[in-house]
Amino acid sequence: MNETFVLDGQLLKWARTSNGGMTVTLQCADPDAAQAYFEPKTTKKGNQAGQLFEIEFRELDDFGNAPQTPQRFAGGAIAKWLIWDAGKDASFWEFLGVENEVAAGAKVKQLIGCESRKQIDGNKALEDSFHHHVRWPYQQWLAERVK
C-alpha cells in the first residue's frame, strides 16, 4: 500500500526518548482528517500504535506558504560600504546632516541620483557621482576634523 496522507500541523514539542529515539507532538489543523487516517491503522493492529511511516516535513510560514529563502546581498563594494560601514557610522550621519541610518541612505541616494545604493557599482555615472558628491567630500570632512 503506497497511499499518501498530507496533514497540516503545528509543532507543539519534541523530546529525546530514553532508548535513543524521539517523540514529536503535533497539533493537527484538521483533527477529523487525522483521526480518519490513523484510527483504521491502529484498529487493524488491535488498537495499538507502532505502525511505521515515512514522514516528510516542510516548514510553512504563518500564512501556510513556504518561507522565503534569505537572499544574498546583491550590491558591490561601494554599496556594501555605504550600507554596512558608513551607513551605520554616526560621524557619516553628521557629515550628511542627518540623524540616523535610514536618513543617511535617503540622503546618499538623493546626492548621487539613484533609487538604490545597489545600483551604484558597475554604473560609471553613478560611481563618479558617488566619488564626487559623497566619498571625496566625506574624506575631506574627516581630514578637517582631525586638524
SEDRENVEX-382045 format. One line per field, with one value per atom (N, C-alpha, C): x, y, z; atom name; chain; residue number from 1; residue in three letters. Coordinates in Angstrom, 2 decimals. Example, Ala and Ser with C-alpha at 12.3 -4.5 7.8 and 13.67 -1.06 7.14 Angstrom:
! residues 2
c1: [13.19,12.30,13.20,12.85,13.67,12.90]
c2: [-5.69,-4.50,-3.30,-2.25,-1.06,0.03]
c3: [7.80,7.80,7.80,7.08,7.14,7.87]
mimar: [N,CA,C,N,CA,C]
marse: [A,A,A,A,A,A]
zami: [1,1,1,2,2,2]
vexmi: [ALA,ALA,ALA,SER,SER,SER]
//
This chain:
! residues 147
c1: [0.85,0.00,0.89,0.65,1.52,0.71,-0.22,-1.05,-0.29,-0.65,-0.04,-1.11,-0.77,-1.67,-0.95,-1.53,-0.93,-1.69,-0.94,-1.53,-0.83,-1.59,-1.01,-1.07,0.03,0.05,1.08,0.97,1.91,2.70,4.00,4.86,4.60,4.20,3.96,5.18,5.80,7.01,7.70,8.93,9.68,10.60,10.96,11.82,12.57,13.75,14.51,13.96,13.95,13.48,14.67,14.40,15.48,16.12,15.43,16.01,16.69,16.97,17.70,16.81,15.51,14.59,14.14,12.99,12.47,10.95,10.28,8.84,8.57,7.62,7.23,5.73,5.30,3.87,3.44,2.44,1.90,0.44,0.02,-1.40,-1.89,-2.84,-3.33,-4.30,-4.15,-5.07,-6.45,-6.49,-7.77,-7.78,-8.18,-8.12,-9.03,-10.13,-11.03,-10.36,-9.64,-8.93,-7.83,-7.13,-6.07,-6.67,-7.78,-8.42,-8.88,-9.48,-9.96,-8.81,-7.62,-6.48,-5.85,-5.60,-4.85,-5.70,-6.96,-7.79,-7.87,-8.13,-8.18,-6.84,-5.75,-4.42,-4.24,-4.66,-4.49,-5.53,-6.72,-7.76,-7.30,-6.63,-6.14,-5.12,-4.43,-3.39,-3.88,-5.15,-5.67,-5.63,-5.90,-5.91,-4.56,-3.50,-2.17,-1.42,-0.67,0.18,1.44,2.29,3.54,3.76,2.82,2.98,4.13,4.80,5.91,5.42,5.90,5.53,6.79,6.79,7.81,7.22,7.91,7.36,8.26,7.64,8.37,7.78,8.64,8.18,8.60,7.72,8.01,7.52,8.43,8.07,7.22,6.22,5.35,5.41,5.15,5.08,3.68,3.40,2.11,0.92,1.17,0.10,-0.02,0.74,0.66,1.51,2.41,3.29,4.69,5.47,6.87,7.58,8.38,9.09,10.06,10.25,11.17,12.60,13.41,14.83,15.52,16.31,17.01,17.89,17.87,18.66,20.01,21.02,22.35,22.36,23.22,23.37,23.85,23.16,23.47,24.34,24.64,25.42,26.90,27.63,29.08,29.77,31.06,31.89,31.40,31.00,30.54,29.24,28.31,27.03,27.25,28.12,28.41,28.98,29.90,30.48,29.42,28.57,27.52,26.50,26.17,25.11,25.65,26.75,27.23,28.26,29.02,30.07,29.66,29.79,29.49,28.04,27.13,25.71,25.39,26.22,25.99,26.87,27.63,28.59,28.00,27.94,27.36,28.12,29.43,30.16,29.75,29.42,28.93,27.57,26.74,25.44,25.64,26.59,26.88,27.33,28.22,28.69,27.52,26.59,25.44,24.37,24.47,23.47,22.16,22.28,21.08,21.22,20.13,20.08,20.25,20.10,20.13,20.50,20.58,20.98,20.00,18.72,17.72,17.81,17.94,18.05,19.36,20.42,21.69,21.53,20.85,20.61,19.83,18.81,17.98,18.80,19.62,20.44,21.46,22.12,23.10,22.44,21.28,20.57,20.21,19.81,19.49,20.73,21.85,23.08,23.61,23.52,24.08,23.11,21.82,20.82,20.45,20.23,19.84,18.68,18.02,16.91,17.38,18.50,19.03,20.55,21.17,22.64,23.23,22.46,22.95,23.14,22.56,22.69,24.04,24.76,25.96,27.08,27.43,28.55,28.28,29.25,29.12,28.47,27.96,27.36,28.32,29.07,30.14,29.62,28.49,27.96,27.63,27.01,26.68,27.93,28.91,30.17,30.86,30.91,31.52,30.76,29.45,28.63,28.89,29.03,29.34,30.66,31.72,33.03,32.99,32.31,32.28,31.42,30.27,29.32,29.38,29.99,29.96,31.37,32.06,33.33,34.39,34.71,35.76,35.39,34.16,33.80,33.83,33.43,33.46,34.90,35.80,37.20,37.81,37.46,37.96,37.39,36.14,35.48,36.14,36.44,37.13,38.52,39.24,40.59,40.55,39.57,39.43,39.15,38.42,38.09,39.30,40.30,41.49,42.46,42.41,43.35,43.16]
c2: [-1.17,0.00,1.23,2.14,3.29,4.58,4.71,5.91,7.06,8.27,9.47,10.23,10.66,11.44,12.74,13.86,15.16,15.78,16.26,16.79,18.08,19.16,20.40,20.36,20.73,20.70,21.67,21.93,22.82,22.00,22.19,21.50,22.06,21.19,21.61,21.33,20.16,19.85,18.65,18.48,17.29,16.97,15.71,15.29,14.02,13.86,12.63,11.58,10.35,9.26,8.53,7.72,7.00,5.93,5.50,4.46,5.03,6.33,6.95,7.46,7.34,7.84,9.25,9.59,10.93,10.87,11.67,11.82,13.23,13.34,14.63,14.77,15.89,16.14,17.26,16.97,17.94,18.21,19.44,19.77,19.84,19.00,18.89,20.02,20.58,21.62,21.04,19.78,19.11,17.80,17.86,16.64,15.52,15.86,14.82,14.03,14.72,14.04,13.16,13.65,12.85,11.60,11.76,10.61,9.61,10.11,9.22,8.44,9.01,8.32,7.34,7.79,6.97,5.91,6.19,5.25,3.87,3.77,2.43,1.69,2.46,1.82,1.13,1.81,1.20,0.12,0.25,-0.77,-2.10,-2.04,-3.25,-3.97,-3.25,-3.83,-4.03,-4.19,-4.43,-3.18,-2.03,-0.74,-0.38,-0.79,-0.46,0.35,1.32,2.11,1.30,1.83,1.16,1.01,1.47,1.40,2.30,1.91,2.70,3.58,4.80,5.76,6.46,6.79,7.69,9.08,9.98,11.31,12.35,13.26,14.38,15.67,16.49,17.76,18.90,19.85,21.04,22.22,23.11,24.26,25.25,25.81,26.82,28.09,29.24,30.46,30.58,31.69,31.86,31.88,32.02,32.07,30.78,29.75,28.46,28.36,29.30,29.29,28.88,28.41,28.09,29.38,29.39,30.61,31.05,32.35,32.89,32.61,32.22,32.00,33.35,33.62,34.90,35.06,36.24,36.47,37.06,36.69,37.25,38.71,39.48,40.89,40.98,41.77,41.83,43.03,43.90,45.08,44.80,45.76,45.64,46.36,46.64,47.21,48.57,49.43,50.77,50.66,49.88,49.71,49.11,48.11,47.50,48.53,49.34,50.37,51.36,51.78,52.75,52.17,50.91,50.30,49.75,49.00,48.28,49.05,49.92,50.63,52.08,52.92,54.34,54.56,53.80,53.97,53.78,53.03,52.77,53.67,54.56,55.39,56.78,57.13,58.42,59.61,59.48,60.60,60.80,59.73,59.85,60.55,60.21,60.88,62.38,62.70,64.11,64.83,64.21,64.78,65.07,64.14,64.30,65.24,65.53,66.39,65.67,64.38,63.58,62.95,62.34,61.82,60.31,59.56,58.10,57.41,56.09,55.25,55.36,55.35,55.43,56.76,57.84,59.17,59.29,58.64,58.66,57.99,56.85,56.16,57.03,57.69,58.55,59.73,60.32,61.48,61.07,59.93,59.45,59.22,58.59,58.34,59.66,60.66,61.98,62.63,62.59,63.21,62.56,61.25,60.51,60.47,60.49,60.43,59.01,58.17,56.78,56.40,55.31,54.82,53.82,53.15,52.14,52.22,52.09,52.11,50.92,49.86,48.69,48.96,50.05,50.39,51.03,51.49,52.29,51.49,50.35,49.56,49.10,49.33,48.90,49.94,51.03,52.11,53.29,53.55,54.56,55.92,56.34,57.67,57.75,56.69,56.69,56.56,55.77,55.67,57.03,57.73,59.07,60.02,59.96,60.81,60.50,59.22,58.82,59.44,59.28,59.81,61.33,61.99,63.45,64.05,63.45,64.05,63.46,62.26,61.62,61.28,60.40,59.87,60.94,61.71,62.71,63.81,64.36,65.36,64.79,63.53,62.92,62.75,62.30,62.15,63.51,64.53,65.88,66.35,66.10,66.49,65.79,64.50,63.75,64.32,64.65,65.20,66.54,67.37,68.68,68.52,67.49,67.26,66.88,66.27,65.79,66.94,67.99,69.11,69.85]
c3: [0.00,0.00,0.00,-0.94,-1.12,-1.12,-0.16,-0.12,0.54,0.18,0.75,1.51,2.70,3.54,3.89,3.54,3.82,4.98,5.95,7.17,7.53,7.70,8.19,9.71,10.33,11.79,12.33,13.61,14.30,15.30,15.30,16.25,17.65,18.57,19.95,20.82,20.64,21.40,20.77,21.15,20.78,21.94,22.06,23.16,22.77,23.31,23.12,24.08,23.63,24.49,25.09,26.09,26.79,25.92,24.87,24.03,22.78,22.80,21.69,20.57,20.72,19.71,20.03,19.51,19.71,19.62,20.43,20.29,19.79,18.90,18.32,18.51,19.06,19.26,18.33,17.50,16.56,16.89,16.66,16.74,15.31,14.97,13.59,13.27,12.09,11.65,11.38,10.96,10.70,11.48,12.77,13.59,13.09,12.45,11.93,10.81,9.94,8.85,9.42,10.44,11.07,11.71,12.40,13.04,11.99,10.91,9.85,9.21,9.19,8.61,9.60,10.83,11.79,12.49,12.75,13.51,12.86,11.56,10.95,11.03,11.04,11.10,12.46,13.54,14.86,15.11,14.54,14.71,14.11,12.95,12.30,13.18,14.03,14.87,16.30,16.50,17.84,18.71,18.12,18.83,19.45,18.80,19.30,18.25,18.74,17.84,17.54,16.72,16.41,14.92,14.13,12.67,12.25,11.21,10.68,9.53,9.51,8.46,7.97,6.72,6.19,6.29,6.98,7.23,6.58,5.87,5.27,5.84,6.44,7.00,6.08,5.90,5.11,5.93,6.30,7.13,6.34,7.00,6.40,7.25,6.62,7.40,8.01,8.66,9.35,8.40,7.09,6.11,5.30,5.72,5.04,3.79,3.59,2.42,2.84,1.88,2.16,2.52,3.60,3.97,2.89,2.77,1.77,2.19,1.24,1.49,1.52,2.56,2.60,1.37,0.79,-0.41,-0.02,-0.77,-0.54,-0.97,-0.34,-0.69,-2.13,-2.94,-4.37,-4.75,-3.81,-4.14,-4.19,-4.75,-4.83,-3.68,-3.85,-2.78,-2.31,-3.22,-2.81,-2.02,-2.53,-1.83,-0.45,-0.37,0.94,1.91,1.43,2.29,2.75,1.82,2.18,3.15,2.98,3.79,5.09,5.04,6.23,7.04,6.42,7.15,7.43,6.43,6.62,7.06,6.51,6.83,8.30,9.01,10.43,11.33,10.72,11.44,11.73,13.00,13.41,12.82,12.61,12.00,10.54,9.85,8.47,8.46,9.44,9.56,9.78,10.66,10.97,9.70,8.93,7.67,6.74,6.67,5.78,6.35,7.65,8.29,8.57,8.91,9.20,10.59,11.05,12.41,12.55,11.44,11.59,10.27,10.34,9.21,8.03,8.32,7.24,6.52,7.28,6.68,5.89,6.37,5.64,4.28,4.25,2.98,2.01,2.51,1.65,1.13,1.99,1.59,0.54,0.72,-0.25,-1.60,-1.60,-2.86,-3.54,-2.75,-3.30,-3.90,-3.16,-3.64,-4.91,-4.98,-6.11,-7.29,-7.00,-8.07,-8.44,-7.43,-7.69,-6.78,-7.12,-6.31,-5.25,-5.51,-4.60,-4.62,-3.45,-3.38,-4.12,-4.30,-5.02,-6.51,-7.01,-8.43,-8.75,-7.74,-7.96,-8.61,-8.01,-8.52,-9.94,-10.82,-12.22,-13.10,-12.51,-13.29,-13.21,-14.29,-14.28,-13.84,-14.33,-13.97,-12.48,-11.94,-10.51,-9.64,-10.09,-9.34,-9.29,-10.43,-10.47,-9.55,-9.59,-8.73,-7.26,-6.92,-5.55,-5.10,-5.92,-5.55,-5.43,-6.37,-6.41,-5.29,-4.99,-4.04,-2.63,-2.48,-1.17,-0.69,-1.39,-0.88,-0.65,-1.71,-1.57,-0.57,-0.63,0.39,1.81,1.97,3.30,3.79,2.91,3.29,3.67,2.90,3.21,4.55,4.79,6.05,7.23,7.08,8.14,8.40,7.33,7.48,8.20,7.91,8.56,10.06,10.43,11.83,12.65,12.00,12.69,12.97,12.16,12.30,13.59]
mimar: [N,CA,C,N,CA,C,N,CA,C,N,CA,C,N,CA,C,N,CA,C,N,CA,C,N,CA,C,N,CA,C,N,CA,C,N,CA,C,N,CA,C,N,CA,C,N,CA,C,N,CA,C,N,CA,C,N,CA,C,N,CA,C,N,CA,C,N,CA,C,N,CA,C,N,CA,C,N,CA,C,N,CA,C,N,CA,C,N,CA,C,N,CA,C,N,CA,C,N,CA,C,N,CA,C,N,CA,C,N,CA,C,N,CA,C,N,CA,C,N,CA,C,N,CA,C,N,CA,C,N,CA,C,N,CA,C,N,CA,C,N,CA,C,N,CA,C,N,CA,C,N,CA,C,N,CA,C,N,CA,C,N,CA,C,N,CA,C,N,CA,C,N,CA,C,N,CA,C,N,CA,C,N,CA,C,N,CA,C,N,CA,C,N,CA,C,N,CA,C,N,CA,C,N,CA,C,N,CA,C,N,CA,C,N,CA,C,N,CA,C,N,CA,C,N,CA,C,N,CA,C,N,CA,C,N,CA,C,N,CA,C,N,CA,C,N,CA,C,N,CA,C,N,CA,C,N,CA,C,N,CA,C,N,CA,C,N,CA,C,N,CA,C,N,CA,C,N,CA,C,N,CA,C,N,CA,C,N,CA,C,N,CA,C,N,CA,C,N,CA,C,N,CA,C,N,CA,C,N,CA,C,N,CA,C,N,CA,C,N,CA,C,N,CA,C,N,CA,C,N,CA,C,N,CA,C,N,CA,C,N,CA,C,N,CA,C,N,CA,C,N,CA,C,N,CA,C,N,CA,C,N,CA,C,N,CA,C,N,CA,C,N,CA,C,N,CA,C,N,CA,C,N,CA,C,N,CA,C,N,CA,C,N,CA,C,N,CA,C,N,CA,C,N,CA,C,N,CA,C,N,CA,C,N,CA,C,N,CA,C,N,CA,C,N,CA,C,N,CA,C,N,CA,C,N,CA,C,N,CA,C,N,CA,C,N,CA,C,N,CA,C,N,CA,C,N,CA,C,N,CA,C,N,CA,C,N,CA,C,N,CA,C,N,CA,C,N,CA,C,N,CA,C,N,CA,C,N,CA,C,N,CA,C,N,CA,C,N,CA,C,N,CA,C,N,CA,C,N,CA,C,N,CA,C]
marse: [A,A,A,A,A,A,A,A,A,A,A,A,A,A,A,A,A,A,A,A,A,A,A,A,A,A,A,A,A,A,A,A,A,A,A,A,A,A,A,A,A,A,A,A,A,A,A,A,A,A,A,A,A,A,A,A,A,A,A,A,A,A,A,A,A,A,A,A,A,A,A,A,A,A,A,A,A,A,A,A,A,A,A,A,A,A,A,A,A,A,A,A,A,A,A,A,A,A,A,A,A,A,A,A,A,A,A,A,A,A,A,A,A,A,A,A,A,A,A,A,A,A,A,A,A,A,A,A,A,A,A,A,A,A,A,A,A,A,A,A,A,A,A,A,A,A,A,A,A,A,A,A,A,A,A,A,A,A,A,A,A,A,A,A,A,A,A,A,A,A,A,A,A,A,A,A,A,A,A,A,A,A,A,A,A,A,A,A,A,A,A,A,A,A,A,A,A,A,A,A,A,A,A,A,A,A,A,A,A,A,A,A,A,A,A,A,A,A,A,A,A,A,A,A,A,A,A,A,A,A,A,A,A,A,A,A,A,A,A,A,A,A,A,A,A,A,A,A,A,A,A,A,A,A,A,A,A,A,A,A,A,A,A,A,A,A,A,A,A,A,A,A,A,A,A,A,A,A,A,A,A,A,A,A,A,A,A,A,A,A,A,A,A,A,A,A,A,A,A,A,A,A,A,A,A,A,A,A,A,A,A,A,A,A,A,A,A,A,A,A,A,A,A,A,A,A,A,A,A,A,A,A,A,A,A,A,A,A,A,A,A,A,A,A,A,A,A,A,A,A,A,A,A,A,A,A,A,A,A,A,A,A,A,A,A,A,A,A,A,A,A,A,A,A,A,A,A,A,A,A,A,A,A,A,A,A,A,A,A,A,A,A,A,A,A,A,A,A,A,A,A,A,A,A,A,A,A,A,A,A,A,A,A,A,A,A,A,A,A,A,A,A,A,A,A,A,A,A,A,A,A,A,A,A,A,A,A,A,A,A,A]
zami: [1,1,1,2,2,2,3,3,3,4,4,4,5,5,5,6,6,6,7,7,7,8,8,8,9,9,9,10,10,10,11,11,11,12,12,12,13,13,13,14,14,14,15,15,15,16,16,16,17,17,17,18,18,18,19,19,19,20,20,20,21,21,21,22,22,22,23,23,23,24,24,24,25,25,25,26,26,26,27,27,27,28,28,28,29,29,29,30,30,30,31,31,31,32,32,32,33,33,33,34,34,34,35,35,35,36,36,36,37,37,37,38,38,38,39,39,39,40,40,40,41,41,41,42,42,42,43,43,43,44,44,44,45,45,45,46,46,46,47,47,47,48,48,48,49,49,49,50,50,50,51,51,51,52,52,52,53,53,53,54,54,54,55,55,55,56,56,56,57,57,57,58,58,58,59,59,59,60,60,60,61,61,61,62,62,62,63,63,63,64,64,64,65,65,65,66,66,66,67,67,67,68,68,68,69,69,69,70,70,70,71,71,71,72,72,72,73,73,73,74,74,74,75,75,75,76,76,76,77,77,77,78,78,78,79,79,79,80,80,80,81,81,81,82,82,82,83,83,83,84,84,84,85,85,85,86,86,86,87,87,87,88,88,88,89,89,89,90,90,90,91,91,91,92,92,92,93,93,93,94,94,94,95,95,95,96,96,96,97,97,97,98,98,98,99,99,99,100,100,100,101,101,101,102,102,102,103,103,103,104,104,104,105,105,105,106,106,106,107,107,107,108,108,108,109,109,109,110,110,110,111,111,111,112,112,112,113,113,113,114,114,114,115,115,115,116,116,116,117,117,117,118,118,118,119,119,119,120,120,120,121,121,121,122,122,122,123,123,123,124,124,124,125,125,125,126,126,126,127,127,127,128,128,128,129,129,129,130,130,130,131,131,131,132,132,132,133,133,133,134,134,134,135,135,135,136,136,136,137,137,137,138,138,138,139,139,139,140,140,140,141,141,141,142,142,142,143,143,143,144,144,144,145,145,145,146,146,146,147,147,147]
vexmi: [MET,MET,MET,ASN,ASN,ASN,GLU,GLU,GLU,THR,THR,THR,PHE,PHE,PHE,VAL,VAL,VAL,LEU,LEU,LEU,ASP,ASP,ASP,GLY,GLY,GLY,GLN,GLN,GLN,LEU,LEU,LEU,LEU,LEU,LEU,LYS,LYS,LYS,TRP,TRP,TRP,ALA,ALA,ALA,ARG,ARG,ARG,THR,THR,THR,SER,SER,SER,ASN,ASN,ASN,GLY,GLY,GLY,GLY,GLY,GLY,MET,MET,MET,THR,THR,THR,VAL,VAL,VAL,THR,THR,THR,LEU,LEU,LEU,GLN,GLN,GLN,CYS,CYS,CYS,ALA,ALA,ALA,ASP,ASP,ASP,PRO,PRO,PRO,ASP,ASP,ASP,ALA,ALA,ALA,ALA,ALA,ALA,GLN,GLN,GLN,ALA,ALA,ALA,TYR,TYR,TYR,PHE,PHE,PHE,GLU,GLU,GLU,PRO,PRO,PRO,LYS,LYS,LYS,THR,THR,THR,THR,THR,THR,LYS,LYS,LYS,LYS,LYS,LYS,GLY,GLY,GLY,ASN,ASN,ASN,GLN,GLN,GLN,ALA,ALA,ALA,GLY,GLY,GLY,GLN,GLN,GLN,LEU,LEU,LEU,PHE,PHE,PHE,GLU,GLU,GLU,ILE,ILE,ILE,GLU,GLU,GLU,PHE,PHE,PHE,ARG,ARG,ARG,GLU,GLU,GLU,LEU,LEU,LEU,ASP,ASP,ASP,ASP,ASP,ASP,PHE,PHE,PHE,GLY,GLY,GLY,ASN,ASN,ASN,ALA,ALA,ALA,PRO,PRO,PRO,GLN,GLN,GLN,THR,THR,THR,PRO,PRO,PRO,GLN,GLN,GLN,ARG,ARG,ARG,PHE,PHE,PHE,ALA,ALA,ALA,GLY,GLY,GLY,GLY,GLY,GLY,ALA,ALA,ALA,ILE,ILE,ILE,ALA,ALA,ALA,LYS,LYS,LYS,TRP,TRP,TRP,LEU,LEU,LEU,ILE,ILE,ILE,TRP,TRP,TRP,ASP,ASP,ASP,ALA,ALA,ALA,GLY,GLY,GLY,LYS,LYS,LYS,ASP,ASP,ASP,ALA,ALA,ALA,SER,SER,SER,PHE,PHE,PHE,TRP,TRP,TRP,GLU,GLU,GLU,PHE,PHE,PHE,LEU,LEU,LEU,GLY,GLY,GLY,VAL,VAL,VAL,GLU,GLU,GLU,ASN,ASN,ASN,GLU,GLU,GLU,VAL,VAL,VAL,ALA,ALA,ALA,ALA,ALA,ALA,GLY,GLY,GLY,ALA,ALA,ALA,LYS,LYS,LYS,VAL,VAL,VAL,LYS,LYS,LYS,GLN,GLN,GLN,LEU,LEU,LEU,ILE,ILE,ILE,GLY,GLY,GLY,CYS,CYS,CYS,GLU,GLU,GLU,SER,SER,SER,ARG,ARG,ARG,LYS,LYS,LYS,GLN,GLN,GLN,ILE,ILE,ILE,ASP,ASP,ASP,GLY,GLY,GLY,ASN,ASN,ASN,LYS,LYS,LYS,ALA,ALA,ALA,LEU,LEU,LEU,GLU,GLU,GLU,ASP,ASP,ASP,SER,SER,SER,PHE,PHE,PHE,HIS,HIS,HIS,HIS,HIS,HIS,HIS,HIS,HIS,VAL,VAL,VAL,ARG,ARG,ARG,TRP,TRP,TRP,PRO,PRO,PRO,TYR,TYR,TYR,GLN,GLN,GLN,GLN,GLN,GLN,TRP,TRP,TRP,LEU,LEU,LEU,ALA,ALA,ALA,GLU,GLU,GLU,ARG,ARG,ARG,VAL,VAL,VAL,LYS,LYS,LYS]
//
